[in-house]
Amino acid sequence: AALRLPVEFVGAMGSRATDVRRRALLVEEGLTEAELARLRSPIGLDIGASTPEETAVSILAEVLAARAGAAGAPLTTTTGPIHKERA
């Protein structure tokens, strides 16, 4: 399973009900709590997506936020610099 690889997280699409079933199956397969904690499902930020294109933007936004170590919160609710310095 991808959750056993050395990756920050694994995203999976599907409904919340699908997520519950998926997690139960993964527990049956022997995945640990630490491995399951890296599963982001349903993947994507809540932007009210309803089309495939909007869903793709939602997923990419979550991936980019994770990559940057950001929360993915609206800028109006944050303080400090908008842009972080890149290493």
Phi and psi restraints in degrees (range 20) as a CNS / XPLOR table:
assign (resid 1 and name C) (resid 2 and name N)
       (resid 2 and name CA) (resid 2 and name C) 1.0 -61.1 20.0 2
assign (resid 2 and name N) (resid 2 and name CA)
       (resid 2 and name C) (resid 3 and name N) 1.0 -28.5 20.0 2
assign (resid 2 and name C) (resid 3 and name N)
       (resid 3 and name CA) (resid 3 and name C) 1.0 -69.0 20.0 2
assign (resid 3 and name N) (resid 3 and name CA)
       (resid 3 and name C) (resid 4 and name N) 1.0 -12.1 20.0 2
assign (resid 3 and name C) (resid 4 and name N)
       (resid 4 and name CA) (resid 4 and name C) 1.0 -90.3 20.0 2
assign (resid 4 and name N) (resid 4 and name CA)
       (resid 4 and name C) (resid 5 and name N) 1.0 -5.2 20.0 2
assign (resid 4 and name C) (resid 5 and name N)
       (resid 5 and name CA) (resid 5 and name C) 1.0 -83.2 20.0 2
assign (resid 5 and name N) (resid 5 and name CA)
       (resid 5 and name C) (resid 6 and name N) 1.0 157.4 20.0 2
assign (resid 5 and name C) (resid 6 and name N)
       (resid 6 and name CA) (resid 6 and name C) 1.0 -79.9 20.0 2
assign (resid 6 and name N) (resid 6 and name CA)
       (resid 6 and name C) (resid 7 and name N) 1.0 68.7 20.0 2
assign (resid 6 and name C) (resid 7 and name N)
       (resid 7 and name CA) (resid 7 and name C) 1.0 -120.3 20.0 2
assign (resid 7 and name N) (resid 7 and name CA)
       (resid 7 and name C) (resid 8 and name N) 1.0 156.5 20.0 2
assign (resid 7 and name C) (resid 8 and name N)
       (resid 8 and name CA) (resid 8 and name C) 1.0 -64.4 20.0 2
assign (resid 8 and name N) (resid 8 and name CA)
       (resid 8 and name C) (resid 9 and name N) 1.0 -45.9 20.0 2
assign (resid 8 and name C) (resid 9 and name N)
       (resid 9 and name CA) (resid 9 and name C) 1.0 -158.3 20.0 2
assign (resid 9 and name N) (resid 9 and name CA)
       (resid 9 and name C) (resid 10 and name N) 1.0 164.4 20.0 2
assign (resid 9 and name C) (resid 10 and name N)
       (resid 10 and name CA) (resid 10 and name C) 1.0 -124.7 20.0 2
assign (resid 10 and name N) (resid 10 and name CA)
       (resid 10 and name C) (resid 11 and name N) 1.0 128.8 20.0 2
assign (resid 10 and name C) (resid 11 and name N)
       (resid 11 and name CA) (resid 11 and name C) 1.0 -101.5 20.0 2
assign (resid 11 and name N) (resid 11 and name CA)
       (resid 11 and name C) (resid 12 and name N) 1.0 145.9 20.0 2
assign (resid 11 and name C) (resid 12 and name N)
       (resid 12 and name CA) (resid 12 and name C) 1.0 -138.9 20.0 2
assign (resid 12 and name N) (resid 12 and name CA)
       (resid 12 and name C) (resid 13 and name N) 1.0 135.7 20.0 2
assign (resid 12 and name C) (resid 13 and name N)
       (resid 13 and name CA) (resid 13 and name C) 1.0 -84.3 20.0 2
assign (resid 13 and name N) (resid 13 and name CA)
       (resid 13 and name C) (resid 14 and name N) 1.0 161.6 20.0 2
assign (resid 13 and name C) (resid 14 and name N)
       (resid 14 and name CA) (resid 14 and name C) 1.0 136.6 20.0 2
assign (resid 14 and name N) (resid 14 and name CA)
       (resid 14 and name C) (resid 15 and name N) 1.0 170.0 20.0 2
assign (resid 14 and name C) (resid 15 and name N)
       (resid 15 and name CA) (resid 15 and name C) 1.0 -75.2 20.0 2
assign (resid 15 and name N) (resid 15 and name CA)
       (resid 15 and name C) (resid 16 and name N) 1.0 171.6 20.0 2
assign (resid 15 and name C) (resid 16 and name N)
       (resid 16 and name CA) (resid 16 and name C) 1.0 -64.6 20.0 2
assign (resid 16 and name N) (resid 16 and name CA)
       (resid 16 and name C) (resid 17 and name N) 1.0 -36.3 20.0 2
assign (resid 16 and name C) (resid 17 and name N)
       (resid 17 and name CA) (resid 17 and name C) 1.0 -64.1 20.0 2
assign (resid 17 and name N) (resid 17 and name CA)
       (resid 17 and name C) (resid 18 and name N) 1.0 -40.5 20.0 2
assign (resid 17 and name C) (resid 18 and name N)
       (resid 18 and name CA) (resid 18 and name C) 1.0 -62.4 20.0 2
assign (resid 18 and name N) (resid 18 and name CA)
       (resid 18 and name C) (resid 19 and name N) 1.0 -39.3 20.0 2
assign (resid 18 and name C) (resid 19 and name N)
       (resid 19 and name CA) (resid 19 and name C) 1.0 -62.0 20.0 2
assign (resid 19 and name N) (resid 19 and name CA)
       (resid 19 and name C) (resid 20 and name N) 1.0 -42.9 20.0 2
assign (resid 19 and name C) (resid 20 and name N)
       (resid 20 and name CA) (resid 20 and name C) 1.0 -60.7 20.0 2
assign (resid 20 and name N) (resid 20 and name CA)
       (resid 20 and name C) (resid 21 and name N) 1.0 -46.2 20.0 2
assign (resid 20 and name C) (resid 21 and name N)
       (resid 21 and name CA) (resid 21 and name C) 1.0 -64.2 20.0 2
assign (resid 21 and name N) (resid 21 and name CA)
       (resid 21 and name C) (resid 22 and name N) 1.0 -42.9 20.0 2
assign (resid 21 and name C) (resid 22 and name N)
       (resid 22 and name CA) (resid 22 and name C) 1.0 -60.7 20.0 2
assign (resid 22 and name N) (resid 22 and name CA)
       (resid 22 and name C) (resid 23 and name N) 1.0 -46.6 20.0 2
assign (resid 22 and name C) (resid 23 and name N)
       (resid 23 and name CA) (resid 23 and name C) 1.0 -62.6 20.0 2
assign (resid 23 and name N) (resid 23 and name CA)
       (resid 23 and name C) (resid 24 and name N) 1.0 -40.0 20.0 2
assign (resid 23 and name C) (resid 24 and name N)
       (resid 24 and name CA) (resid 24 and name C) 1.0 -61.5 20.0 2
assign (resid 24 and name N) (resid 24 and name CA)
       (resid 24 and name C) (resid 25 and name N) 1.0 -42.7 20.0 2
assign (resid 24 and name C) (resid 25 and name N)
       (resid 25 and name CA) (resid 25 and name C) 1.0 -64.2 20.0 2
assign (resid 25 and name N) (resid 25 and name CA)
       (resid 25 and name C) (resid 26 and name N) 1.0 -39.2 20.0 2
assign (resid 25 and name C) (resid 26 and name N)
       (resid 26 and name CA) (resid 26 and name C) 1.0 -67.1 20.0 2
assign (resid 26 and name N) (resid 26 and name CA)
       (resid 26 and name C) (resid 27 and name N) 1.0 -36.4 20.0 2
assign (resid 26 and name C) (resid 27 and name N)
       (resid 27 and name CA) (resid 27 and name C) 1.0 -63.8 20.0 2
assign (resid 27 and name N) (resid 27 and name CA)
       (resid 27 and name C) (resid 28 and name N) 1.0 -43.2 20.0 2
assign (resid 27 and name C) (resid 28 and name N)
       (resid 28 and name CA) (resid 28 and name C) 1.0 -60.3 20.0 2
assign (resid 28 and name N) (resid 28 and name CA)
       (resid 28 and name C) (resid 29 and name N) 1.0 -32.3 20.0 2
assign (resid 28 and name C) (resid 29 and name N)
       (resid 29 and name CA) (resid 29 and name C) 1.0 -79.1 20.0 2
assign (resid 29 and name N) (resid 29 and name CA)
       (resid 29 and name C) (resid 30 and name N) 1.0 -4.5 20.0 2
assign (resid 29 and name C) (resid 30 and name N)
       (resid 30 and name CA) (resid 30 and name C) 1.0 95.8 20.0 2
assign (resid 30 and name N) (resid 30 and name CA)
       (resid 30 and name C) (resid 31 and name N) 1.0 13.7 20.0 2
assign (resid 30 and name C) (resid 31 and name N)
       (resid 31 and name CA) (resid 31 and name C) 1.0 -69.2 20.0 2
assign (resid 31 and name N) (resid 31 and name CA)
       (resid 31 and name C) (resid 32 and name N) 1.0 145.4 20.0 2
assign (resid 31 and name C) (resid 32 and name N)
       (resid 32 and name CA) (resid 32 and name C) 1.0 -83.9 20.0 2
assign (resid 32 and name N) (resid 32 and name CA)
       (resid 32 and name C) (resid 33 and name N) 1.0 166.5 20.0 2
assign (resid 32 and name C) (resid 33 and name N)
       (resid 33 and name CA) (resid 33 and name C) 1.0 -60.9 20.0 2
assign (resid 33 and name N) (resid 33 and name CA)
       (resid 33 and name C) (resid 34 and name N) 1.0 -38.4 20.0 2
assign (resid 33 and name C) (resid 34 and name N)
       (resid 34 and name CA) (resid 34 and name C) 1.0 -63.0 20.0 2
assign (resid 34 and name N) (resid 34 and name CA)
       (resid 34 and name C) (resid 35 and name N) 1.0 -40.8 20.0 2
assign (resid 34 and name C) (resid 35 and name N)
       (resid 35 and name CA) (resid 35 and name C) 1.0 -66.9 20.0 2
assign (resid 35 and name N) (resid 35 and name CA)
       (resid 35 and name C) (resid 36 and name N) 1.0 -44.6 20.0 2
assign (resid 35 and name C) (resid 36 and name N)
       (resid 36 and name CA) (resid 36 and name C) 1.0 -65.2 20.0 2
assign (resid 36 and name N) (resid 36 and name CA)
       (resid 36 and name C) (resid 37 and name N) 1.0 -29.5 20.0 2
assign (resid 36 and name C) (resid 37 and name N)
       (resid 37 and name CA) (resid 37 and name C) 1.0 -64.7 20.0 2
assign (resid 37 and name N) (resid 37 and name CA)
       (resid 37 and name C) (resid 38 and name N) 1.0 -20.4 20.0 2
assign (resid 37 and name C) (resid 38 and name N)
       (resid 38 and name CA) (resid 38 and name C) 1.0 -88.2 20.0 2
assign (resid 38 and name N) (resid 38 and name CA)
       (resid 38 and name C) (resid 39 and name N) 1.0 -1.5 20.0 2
assign (resid 38 and name C) (resid 39 and name N)
       (resid 39 and name CA) (resid 39 and name C) 1.0 -84.4 20.0 2
assign (resid 39 and name N) (resid 39 and name CA)
       (resid 39 and name C) (resid 40 and name N) 1.0 120.6 20.0 2
assign (resid 39 and name C) (resid 40 and name N)
       (resid 40 and name CA) (resid 40 and name C) 1.0 -106.4 20.0 2
assign (resid 40 and name N) (resid 40 and name CA)
       (resid 40 and name C) (resid 41 and name N) 1.0 104.6 20.0 2
assign (resid 40 and name C) (resid 41 and name N)
       (resid 41 and name CA) (resid 41 and name C) 1.0 -149.5 20.0 2
assign (resid 41 and name N) (resid 41 and name CA)
       (resid 41 and name C) (resid 42 and name N) 1.0 128.2 20.0 2
assign (resid 41 and name C) (resid 42 and name N)
       (resid 42 and name CA) (resid 42 and name C) 1.0 -71.9 20.0 2
assign (resid 42 and name N) (resid 42 and name CA)
       (resid 42 and name C) (resid 43 and name N) 1.0 139.0 20.0 2
assign (resid 42 and name C) (resid 43 and name N)
       (resid 43 and name CA) (resid 43 and name C) 1.0 -72.9 20.0 2
assign (resid 43 and name N) (resid 43 and name CA)
       (resid 43 and name C) (resid 44 and name N) 1.0 146.7 20.0 2
assign (resid 43 and name C) (resid 44 and name N)
       (resid 44 and name CA) (resid 44 and name C) 1.0 119.6 20.0 2
assign (resid 44 and name N) (resid 44 and name CA)
       (resid 44 and name C) (resid 45 and name N) 1.0 151.2 20.0 2
assign (resid 44 and name C) (resid 45 and name N)
       (resid 45 and name CA) (resid 45 and name C) 1.0 -87.0 20.0 2
assign (resid 45 and name N) (resid 45 and name CA)
       (resid 45 and name C) (resid 46 and name N) 1.0 151.9 20.0 2
assign (resid 45 and name C) (resid 46 and name N)
       (resid 46 and name CA) (resid 46 and name C) 1.0 -77.7 20.0 2
assign (resid 46 and name N) (resid 46 and name CA)
       (resid 46 and name C) (resid 47 and name N) 1.0 94.9 20.0 2
assign (resid 46 and name C) (resid 47 and name N)
       (resid 47 and name CA) (resid 47 and name C) 1.0 -116.3 20.0 2
assign (resid 47 and name N) (resid 47 and name CA)
       (resid 47 and name C) (resid 48 and name N) 1.0 10.5 20.0 2
assign (resid 47 and name C) (resid 48 and name N)
       (resid 48 and name CA) (resid 48 and name C) 1.0 75.0 20.0 2
assign (resid 48 and name N) (resid 48 and name CA)
       (resid 48 and name C) (resid 49 and name N) 1.0 28.0 20.0 2
assign (resid 48 and name C) (resid 49 and name N)
       (resid 49 and name CA) (resid 49 and name C) 1.0 -62.2 20.0 2
assign (resid 49 and name N) (resid 49 and name CA)
       (resid 49 and name C) (resid 50 and name N) 1.0 137.1 20.0 2
assign (resid 49 and name C) (resid 50 and name N)
       (resid 50 and name CA) (resid 50 and name C) 1.0 -133.4 20.0 2
assign (resid 50 and name N) (resid 50 and name CA)
       (resid 50 and name C) (resid 51 and name N) 1.0 -16.5 20.0 2
assign (resid 50 and name C) (resid 51 and name N)
       (resid 51 and name CA) (resid 51 and name C) 1.0 -105.3 20.0 2
assign (resid 51 and name N) (resid 51 and name CA)
       (resid 51 and name C) (resid 52 and name N) 1.0 162.6 20.0 2
assign (resid 51 and name C) (resid 52 and name N)
       (resid 52 and name CA) (resid 52 and name C) 1.0 -57.3 20.0 2
assign (resid 52 and name N) (resid 52 and name CA)
       (resid 52 and name C) (resid 53 and name N) 1.0 -38.4 20.0 2
assign (resid 52 and name C) (resid 53 and name N)
       (resid 53 and name CA) (resid 53 and name C) 1.0 -66.0 20.0 2
assign (resid 53 and name N) (resid 53 and name CA)
       (resid 53 and name C) (resid 54 and name N) 1.0 -42.3 20.0 2
assign (resid 53 and name C) (resid 54 and name N)
       (resid 54 and name CA) (resid 54 and name C) 1.0 -67.1 20.0 2
assign (resid 54 and name N) (resid 54 and name CA)
       (resid 54 and name C) (resid 55 and name N) 1.0 -37.3 20.0 2
assign (resid 54 and name C) (resid 55 and name N)
       (resid 55 and name CA) (resid 55 and name C) 1.0 -62.7 20.0 2
assign (resid 55 and name N) (resid 55 and name CA)
       (resid 55 and name C) (resid 56 and name N) 1.0 -41.2 20.0 2
assign (resid 55 and name C) (resid 56 and name N)
       (resid 56 and name CA) (resid 56 and name C) 1.0 -62.0 20.0 2
assign (resid 56 and name N) (resid 56 and name CA)
       (resid 56 and name C) (resid 57 and name N) 1.0 -43.1 20.0 2
assign (resid 56 and name C) (resid 57 and name N)
       (resid 57 and name CA) (resid 57 and name C) 1.0 -62.4 20.0 2
assign (resid 57 and name N) (resid 57 and name CA)
       (resid 57 and name C) (resid 58 and name N) 1.0 -42.5 20.0 2
assign (resid 57 and name C) (resid 58 and name N)
       (resid 58 and name CA) (resid 58 and name C) 1.0 -59.4 20.0 2
assign (resid 58 and name N) (resid 58 and name CA)
       (resid 58 and name C) (resid 59 and name N) 1.0 -44.9 20.0 2
assign (resid 58 and name C) (resid 59 and name N)
       (resid 59 and name CA) (resid 59 and name C) 1.0 -67.2 20.0 2
assign (resid 59 and name N) (resid 59 and name CA)
       (resid 59 and name C) (resid 60 and name N) 1.0 -47.0 20.0 2
assign (resid 59 and name C) (resid 60 and name N)
       (resid 60 and name CA) (resid 60 and name C) 1.0 -62.2 20.0 2
assign (resid 60 and name N) (resid 60 and name CA)
       (resid 60 and name C) (resid 61 and name N) 1.0 -37.5 20.0 2
assign (resid 60 and name C) (resid 61 and name N)
       (resid 61 and name CA) (resid 61 and name C) 1.0 -60.7 20.0 2
assign (resid 61 and name N) (resid 61 and name CA)
       (resid 61 and name C) (resid 62 and name N) 1.0 -41.8 20.0 2
assign (resid 61 and name C) (resid 62 and name N)
       (resid 62 and name CA) (resid 62 and name C) 1.0 -66.4 20.0 2
assign (resid 62 and name N) (resid 62 and name CA)
       (resid 62 and name C) (resid 63 and name N) 1.0 -41.7 20.0 2
assign (resid 62 and name C) (resid 63 and name N)
       (resid 63 and name CA) (resid 63 and name C) 1.0 -62.4 20.0 2
assign (resid 63 and name N) (resid 63 and name CA)
       (resid 63 and name C) (resid 64 and name N) 1.0 -45.7 20.0 2
assign (resid 63 and name C) (resid 64 and name N)
       (resid 64 and name CA) (resid 64 and name C) 1.0 -64.8 20.0 2
assign (resid 64 and name N) (resid 64 and name CA)
       (resid 64 and name C) (resid 65 and name N) 1.0 -40.7 20.0 2
assign (resid 64 and name C) (resid 65 and name N)
       (resid 65 and name CA) (resid 65 and name C) 1.0 -62.1 20.0 2
assign (resid 65 and name N) (resid 65 and name CA)
       (resid 65 and name C) (resid 66 and name N) 1.0 -44.3 20.0 2
assign (resid 65 and name C) (resid 66 and name N)
       (resid 66 and name CA) (resid 66 and name C) 1.0 -63.0 20.0 2
assign (resid 66 and name N) (resid 66 and name CA)
       (resid 66 and name C) (resid 67 and name N) 1.0 -42.3 20.0 2
assign (resid 66 and name C) (resid 67 and name N)
       (resid 67 and name CA) (resid 67 and name C) 1.0 -61.3 20.0 2
assign (resid 67 and name N) (resid 67 and name CA)
       (resid 67 and name C) (resid 68 and name N) 1.0 -35.7 20.0 2
assign (resid 67 and name C) (resid 68 and name N)
       (resid 68 and name CA) (resid 68 and name C) 1.0 -88.3 20.0 2
assign (resid 68 and name N) (resid 68 and name CA)
       (resid 68 and name C) (resid 69 and name N) 1.0 -4.1 20.0 2
assign (resid 68 and name C) (resid 69 and name N)
       (resid 69 and name CA) (resid 69 and name C) 1.0 70.9 20.0 2
assign (resid 69 and name N) (resid 69 and name CA)
       (resid 69 and name C) (resid 70 and name N) 1.0 28.3 20.0 2
assign (resid 69 and name C) (resid 70 and name N)
       (resid 70 and name CA) (resid 70 and name C) 1.0 -104.4 20.0 2
assign (resid 70 and name N) (resid 70 and name CA)
       (resid 70 and name C) (resid 71 and name N) 1.0 161.4 20.0 2
assign (resid 70 and name C) (resid 71 and name N)
       (resid 71 and name CA) (resid 71 and name C) 1.0 -83.3 20.0 2
assign (resid 71 and name N) (resid 71 and name CA)
       (resid 71 and name C) (resid 72 and name N) 1.0 -19.9 20.0 2
assign (resid 71 and name C) (resid 72 and name N)
       (resid 72 and name CA) (resid 72 and name C) 1.0 78.3 20.0 2
assign (resid 72 and name N) (resid 72 and name CA)
       (resid 72 and name C) (resid 73 and name N) 1.0 23.4 20.0 2
assign (resid 72 and name C) (resid 73 and name N)
       (resid 73 and name CA) (resid 73 and name C) 1.0 -86.4 20.0 2
assign (resid 73 and name N) (resid 73 and name CA)
       (resid 73 and name C) (resid 74 and name N) 1.0 156.6 20.0 2
assign (resid 73 and name C) (resid 74 and name N)
       (resid 74 and name CA) (resid 74 and name C) 1.0 -59.7 20.0 2
assign (resid 74 and name N) (resid 74 and name CA)
       (resid 74 and name C) (resid 75 and name N) 1.0 138.7 20.0 2
assign (resid 74 and name C) (resid 75 and name N)
       (resid 75 and name CA) (resid 75 and name C) 1.0 -59.1 20.0 2
assign (resid 75 and name N) (resid 75 and name CA)
       (resid 75 and name C) (resid 76 and name N) 1.0 -28.8 20.0 2
assign (resid 75 and name C) (resid 76 and name N)
       (resid 76 and name CA) (resid 76 and name C) 1.0 -66.7 20.0 2
assign (resid 76 and name N) (resid 76 and name CA)
       (resid 76 and name C) (resid 77 and name N) 1.0 -16.5 20.0 2
assign (resid 76 and name C) (resid 77 and name N)
       (resid 77 and name CA) (resid 77 and name C) 1.0 -101.4 20.0 2
assign (resid 77 and name N) (resid 77 and name CA)
       (resid 77 and name C) (resid 78 and name N) 1.0 4.5 20.0 2
assign (resid 77 and name C) (resid 78 and name N)
       (resid 78 and name CA) (resid 78 and name C) 1.0 -113.0 20.0 2
assign (resid 78 and name N) (resid 78 and name CA)
       (resid 78 and name C) (resid 79 and name N) 1.0 163.4 20.0 2
assign (resid 78 and name C) (resid 79 and name N)
       (resid 79 and name CA) (resid 79 and name C) 1.0 -122.8 20.0 2
assign (resid 79 and name N) (resid 79 and name CA)
       (resid 79 and name C) (resid 80 and name N) 1.0 168.1 20.0 2
assign (resid 79 and name C) (resid 80 and name N)
       (resid 80 and name CA) (resid 80 and name C) 1.0 87.2 20.0 2
assign (resid 80 and name N) (resid 80 and name CA)
       (resid 80 and name C) (resid 81 and name N) 1.0 -171.3 20.0 2
assign (resid 80 and name C) (resid 81 and name N)
       (resid 81 and name CA) (resid 81 and name C) 1.0 -63.6 20.0 2
assign (resid 81 and name N) (resid 81 and name CA)
       (resid 81 and name C) (resid 82 and name N) 1.0 145.3 20.0 2
assign (resid 81 and name C) (resid 82 and name N)
       (resid 82 and name CA) (resid 82 and name C) 1.0 -76.3 20.0 2
assign (resid 82 and name N) (resid 82 and name CA)
       (resid 82 and name C) (resid 83 and name N) 1.0 -41.0 20.0 2
assign (resid 82 and name C) (resid 83 and name N)
       (resid 83 and name CA) (resid 83 and name C) 1.0 -106.3 20.0 2
assign (resid 83 and name N) (resid 83 and name CA)
       (resid 83 and name C) (resid 84 and name N) 1.0 133.3 20.0 2
assign (resid 83 and name C) (resid 84 and name N)
       (resid 84 and name CA) (resid 84 and name C) 1.0 -90.9 20.0 2
assign (resid 84 and name N) (resid 84 and name CA)
       (resid 84 and name C) (resid 85 and name N) 1.0 149.2 20.0 2
assign (resid 84 and name C) (resid 85 and name N)
       (resid 85 and name CA) (resid 85 and name C) 1.0 -70.9 20.0 2
assign (resid 85 and name N) (resid 85 and name CA)
       (resid 85 and name C) (resid 86 and name N) 1.0 137.9 20.0 2
assign (resid 85 and name C) (resid 86 and name N)
       (resid 86 and name CA) (resid 86 and name C) 1.0 -89.3 20.0 2
assign (resid 86 and name N) (resid 86 and name CA)
       (resid 86 and name C) (resid 87 and name N) 1.0 143.2 20.0 2
